[in-house]
Amino acid sequence: MKKYVFLLLVFALSITSCSLDDDDSSDYYLEVLPIENVDIPEQFIHGEVYEITMTYTRPTSCYQFNDFIYQIDGQTRTVAIVNTVYTGDIANCIDENEEVTVSFDFMASGTETYLFKFFQGEDAQGVDQYYIIEVPVVEERHYGTGTTGRN
């Protein structure tokens, strides 16, 4: 009987301690921002890891880097930058238009050329636009290669 009363008490407390009206999701939302600049090697060496750096503009102080959208389709990699945008009472936004640089590590595990598509926003018709770059994979280091960037 004590076990039954205890379970009933725990159940009653769990129902009354949570409110479905406390929806914190209205205090922020996620937004994908255009990538303005990419720093990526001109070639990869099979099996090595490379840092790929991207720059985007953060419109206000209410935008904070959250994560990347990183989709893989064969040798194609589609990359986008996601920011959390804070709103509501906690938001005290200051216009900044600040350039922010973020990066991720990429391992060249394949031996074929990689095709990278970096999200750059939408055109006037709402069609996604991408900066597309092909990066070949080589078996050994060739000297005299650098990085390629887009401004």
C-alpha positions as a Markdown table, in Angstrom:
| # | Residue | x | y | z |
|---|---|---|---|---|
| 1 | Met | 0.0 | 0.0 | 0.0 |
| 2 | Lys | 2.8 | 2.4 | 0.8 |
| 3 | Lys | 4.3 | 1.8 | -2.6 |
| 4 | Tyr | 1.0 | 2.6 | -4.3 |
| 5 | Val | 0.6 | 5.9 | -2.3 |
| 6 | Phe | 4.2 | 6.8 | -3.1 |
| 7 | Leu | 3.7 | 6.2 | -6.8 |
| 8 | Leu | 0.4 | 8.3 | -6.7 |
| 9 | Leu | 2.2 | 11.1 | -5.0 |
| 10 | Val | 5.1 | 11.1 | -7.5 |
| 11 | Phe | 2.5 | 11.1 | -10.4 |
| 12 | Ala | 0.6 | 14.0 | -8.8 |
| 13 | Leu | 3.7 | 16.1 | -8.3 |
| 14 | Ser | 4.9 | 15.5 | -11.8 |
| 15 | Ile | 1.6 | 16.7 | -13.3 |
| 16 | Thr | 1.5 | 19.9 | -11.2 |
| 17 | Ser | 5.2 | 20.8 | -11.4 |
| 18 | Cys | 5.2 | 21.2 | -15.2 |
| 19 | Ser | 3.1 | 23.6 | -17.1 |
| 20 | Leu | 2.5 | 23.4 | -20.8 |
| 21 | Asp | 2.2 | 27.2 | -20.9 |
| 22 | Asp | 5.9 | 27.6 | -20.2 |
| 23 | Asp | 7.0 | 27.6 | -23.9 |
| 24 | Asp | 10.5 | 28.9 | -24.0 |
| 25 | Ser | 10.7 | 28.3 | -27.8 |
| 26 | Ser | 9.2 | 31.7 | -28.4 |
| 27 | Asp | 12.4 | 33.3 | -27.0 |
| 28 | Tyr | 14.6 | 32.2 | -29.9 |
| 29 | Tyr | 14.5 | 30.7 | -33.4 |
| 30 | Leu | 17.1 | 29.3 | -35.8 |
| 31 | Glu | 18.1 | 31.1 | -39.0 |
| 32 | Val | 20.4 | 30.0 | -41.8 |
| 33 | Leu | 22.8 | 32.8 | -42.8 |
| 34 | Pro | 24.7 | 33.2 | -46.1 |
| 35 | Ile | 28.3 | 32.3 | -46.3 |
| 36 | Glu | 30.3 | 35.2 | -47.6 |
| 37 | Asn | 33.9 | 33.9 | -47.7 |
| 38 | Val | 35.4 | 30.4 | -47.8 |
| 39 | Asp | 39.0 | 29.3 | -47.1 |
| 40 | Ile | 39.5 | 25.8 | -48.4 |
| 41 | Pro | 42.6 | 24.0 | -49.7 |
| 42 | Glu | 43.0 | 23.7 | -53.5 |
| 43 | Gln | 43.5 | 20.0 | -53.0 |
| 44 | Phe | 43.3 | 17.4 | -50.3 |
| 45 | Ile | 45.7 | 14.6 | -49.5 |
| 46 | His | 43.9 | 11.3 | -49.0 |
| 47 | Gly | 43.6 | 10.5 | -45.3 |
| 48 | Glu | 44.5 | 14.0 | -44.0 |
| 49 | Val | 42.3 | 16.4 | -42.0 |
| 50 | Tyr | 41.8 | 20.0 | -43.1 |
| 51 | Glu | 40.2 | 23.0 | -41.4 |
| 52 | Ile | 37.6 | 24.7 | -43.7 |
| 53 | Thr | 36.9 | 28.3 | -42.6 |
| 54 | Met | 33.9 | 30.3 | -43.5 |
| 55 | Thr | 32.9 | 33.9 | -42.8 |
| 56 | Tyr | 29.4 | 35.3 | -42.5 |
| 57 | Thr | 27.8 | 38.5 | -41.3 |
| 58 | Arg | 26.0 | 38.6 | -38.0 |
| 59 | Pro | 23.3 | 41.3 | -38.3 |
| 60 | Thr | 22.8 | 42.0 | -34.6 |
| 61 | Ser | 24.1 | 40.9 | -31.2 |
| 62 | Cys | 21.0 | 38.7 | -30.9 |
| 63 | Tyr | 22.5 | 36.3 | -33.5 |
| 64 | Gln | 24.8 | 33.6 | -32.1 |
| 65 | Phe | 26.5 | 30.8 | -34.0 |
| 66 | Asn | 24.7 | 27.5 | -33.4 |
| 67 | Asp | 25.9 | 24.9 | -35.8 |
| 68 | Phe | 26.4 | 23.8 | -39.4 |
| 69 | Ile | 24.0 | 22.1 | -41.7 |
| 70 | Tyr | 26.2 | 19.5 | -43.3 |
| 71 | Gln | 24.7 | 17.2 | -45.9 |
| 72 | Ile | 26.5 | 14.4 | -47.6 |
| 73 | Asp | 25.5 | 13.0 | -51.0 |
| 74 | Gly | 28.2 | 10.8 | -52.4 |
| 75 | Gln | 31.2 | 13.1 | -52.9 |
| 76 | Thr | 29.1 | 16.3 | -52.6 |
| 77 | Arg | 29.1 | 18.2 | -49.3 |
| 78 | Thr | 26.5 | 21.0 | -48.9 |
| 79 | Val | 27.3 | 23.4 | -46.0 |
| 80 | Ala | 25.3 | 26.1 | -44.4 |
| 81 | Ile | 25.7 | 28.2 | -41.2 |
| 82 | Val | 22.9 | 28.2 | -38.6 |
| 83 | Asn | 22.5 | 30.9 | -36.0 |
| 84 | Thr | 20.3 | 31.1 | -32.9 |
| 85 | Val | 18.4 | 34.4 | -32.9 |
| 86 | Tyr | 17.2 | 35.5 | -29.5 |
| 87 | Thr | 14.0 | 37.4 | -29.2 |
| 88 | Gly | 11.5 | 38.5 | -26.5 |
| 89 | Asp | 12.3 | 40.0 | -23.2 |
| 90 | Ile | 15.8 | 38.6 | -23.1 |
| 91 | Ala | 16.8 | 40.2 | -26.4 |
| 92 | Asn | 18.5 | 43.6 | -26.2 |
| 93 | Cys | 19.8 | 43.6 | -29.8 |
| 94 | Ile | 22.5 | 45.9 | -31.0 |
| 95 | Asp | 23.0 | 46.4 | -34.8 |
| 96 | Glu | 26.4 | 45.1 | -35.5 |
| 97 | Asn | 26.9 | 43.7 | -39.1 |
| 98 | Glu | 29.9 | 42.0 | -37.6 |
| 99 | Glu | 31.9 | 39.5 | -39.7 |
| 100 | Val | 32.2 | 36.1 | -37.9 |
| 101 | Thr | 34.5 | 33.4 | -38.8 |
| 102 | Val | 33.7 | 29.7 | -38.0 |
| 103 | Ser | 35.3 | 26.5 | -39.1 |
| 104 | Phe | 35.0 | 22.7 | -39.1 |
| 105 | Asp | 37.5 | 19.9 | -39.7 |
| 106 | Phe | 37.2 | 17.8 | -42.8 |
| 107 | Met | 38.9 | 14.4 | -43.4 |
| 108 | Ala | 39.6 | 13.5 | -47.0 |
| 109 | Ser | 38.6 | 9.9 | -46.6 |
| 110 | Gly | 37.6 | 9.4 | -50.3 |
| 111 | Thr | 39.9 | 9.3 | -53.3 |
| 112 | Glu | 37.6 | 11.1 | -55.7 |
| 113 | Thr | 37.2 | 14.9 | -56.2 |
| 114 | Tyr | 34.9 | 16.5 | -53.6 |
| 115 | Leu | 32.3 | 19.0 | -54.6 |
| 116 | Phe | 31.5 | 21.6 | -51.9 |
| 117 | Lys | 28.4 | 23.7 | -52.1 |
| 118 | Phe | 28.4 | 26.6 | -49.6 |
| 119 | Phe | 25.0 | 28.3 | -49.0 |
| 120 | Gln | 24.9 | 32.0 | -50.1 |
| 121 | Gly | 21.3 | 32.8 | -49.6 |
| 122 | Glu | 18.4 | 33.0 | -52.0 |
| 123 | Asp | 17.9 | 34.9 | -55.2 |
| 124 | Ala | 14.8 | 37.1 | -56.0 |
| 125 | Gln | 12.7 | 34.0 | -56.9 |
| 126 | Gly | 13.6 | 32.2 | -53.6 |
| 127 | Val | 16.0 | 29.7 | -55.2 |
| 128 | Asp | 18.9 | 28.7 | -53.0 |
| 129 | Gln | 22.3 | 30.0 | -54.3 |
| 130 | Tyr | 25.6 | 28.2 | -53.6 |
| 131 | Tyr | 29.3 | 28.9 | -54.0 |
| 132 | Ile | 30.5 | 25.7 | -55.6 |
| 133 | Ile | 34.1 | 24.5 | -55.5 |
| 134 | Glu | 35.7 | 21.2 | -56.5 |
| 135 | Val | 38.6 | 20.0 | -54.5 |
| 136 | Pro | 40.6 | 17.1 | -56.0 |
| 137 | Val | 42.1 | 14.4 | -53.7 |
| 138 | Val | 45.7 | 13.4 | -54.3 |
| 139 | Glu | 47.7 | 10.5 | -52.8 |
| 140 | Glu | 50.8 | 12.6 | -51.8 |
| 141 | Arg | 51.7 | 16.2 | -51.1 |
| 142 | His | 52.5 | 18.4 | -54.2 |
| 143 | Tyr | 54.4 | 21.4 | -53.2 |
| 144 | Gly | 53.4 | 24.9 | -54.3 |
| 145 | Thr | 49.7 | 24.5 | -53.5 |
| 146 | Gly | 47.9 | 26.9 | -51.3 |
| 147 | Thr | 44.4 | 27.7 | -50.4 |
| 148 | Thr | 41.6 | 29.2 | -52.3 |
| 149 | Gly | 39.3 | 31.8 | -50.9 |
| 150 | Arg | 36.2 | 33.6 | -52.1 |
| 151 | Asn | 35.5 | 37.2 | -51.2 |
